[in-house]
Amino acid sequence: MDHIDLKDNKLTLVDDAAYYIPNFITEEQETYIMDKVNSAPKPKWCQLKNRRLQNWGGIPHAKGLIPETIPDWLKGFVDRVESLQVFPRTNKPNHVLINEYLSGQGIMPHLDGSLFFPTISTINCGSHTVLNFYKPLKTDIEVVSSEKVYSLLLQRRSLLILKDKMYTEYMHGIEEITNDIIDDKISNITFCGSNIQNGISLTRNKRISLTIRNVPRVSKLNFNSLVIKK
């Protein structure tokens, strides 16, 4: 892959900071990722009300991440993201959250919180989606304003990076709809190619997202070394 200069991919219509890289992976790599995700052992899946997910690298919780080895097929993509130097050397990515969204599924507006280093990077596979950003109401960090502040179109094979205020001060969510009407509220539309124009309708299919991030607090225990004694 050609060298990527993040300065060329910084979004100027949103708060500091967000980067959008179209075609970060190839069609072959997209197919490879989806095949690997779909063939994961059934216990690896966690079924939620509106989506399924997988954790790789360990299960994050307040007491720290009990780490496990990220498999080679996934580590290569983690290394690709790390090579962009969006994470400091002291906070290299050590966790991947994989979400599966079927058409019509989404996620309520939320903050990822202080459990993670305030940088996230997401590779999108299988389908586009639109990620909306909201300002929490001042009176209650858990209550979200109904007014969208920004919207980003995440295309297949793209990479989105959110840092600093875009991570800490804006809730993000995905509406539970099957079609997206592209309008002038899409803050990264100039990065999405000439075929993406105001007024077009895009139909969602099954989407696999790989959110690559860092959990700063890591337990000294290692999941791979734990042995159940009889």
Residue, then its C-alpha position, 0 to 999 in steps of 0.5 A: m500500500d502507498h504511503i499515507d500522509l494523515k494530514d491529507n486525510k484530516l477532516t476540516l469540517v468537524d472538531d479536532a480531530a478526525y481522519y478518513i481514509p477511503n480504500f484503506i484495504t483492498e477488496e481481497q483483504e475485505t473478503y479475507i476479513m469477513d471470511k475470518v470473522n464469519s468462521a470464528p468459533k461460536p463461543k467467540w460471538c457475544q449476542l447483544k439485542n441489536r448486534r453481535l460482537q467479538n473481542w480480540g486481545g482480551i475482555p476490557h473491564a474496569k480492573g484492566l485488560i486480561p490480555e490474550t494474543i491477537p491472532d496473526w490474521l488480525k495482527g497484520f491489520v492492527d500493525r497497518v493502523e499502528s504504522l500510521q502513528v496515530f497511537p503513541r509508542t506507549n499506547k500501542p493498539n492492543h484490542v480489537l472489537i469486531n461488530e456485526y451489523l445487519s441491515g437495519q441494526g445500529i447502536m445508540p449514541h454513546l461515549d466509549g469512555s475513559l477505559f480506552f486511550p482517547t483514539i479509536s480507529t475503525i476498518n469498515c467491511g461489507s457495507h457502508t454506514v453513516l456514523n452520527f455525532y451528538k453533543p451530550l447535554k450539559t446537565d447529564i453526560e448520559v443524556v444526548s441532544s437529539e440534534k446531530v452535530y456531524s455525520l460521516l459516511l463510512q464506506r466499505r474498506s475505509l478507515l476512520i480515526l477519531k481522536d481527542k475532542m471527537y472521542t471525548e466530547y461527542m457521542h456517536g451512534i448509528e441509526e437503525i435504518t436500512n437506507d441512508i439519504i446522502d445530504d450536505k450534513i455528511s462532513n466527509i463527502t468530498f473524500c468519498g468519490s465522485n459517485i457520492q452526491n447529495g440526494i442519492s440513497l444508499t442501501r445498507n447490507k451486513r457490515i463488519s467493523l473492526t475497531i482497533r484501540n488501546v486499553p492502557r490498564v493491562s493486568k499482569l495475568n495473561f489469558n493465554s497462560l491461564v491453566i485450569k487445574k483439575 
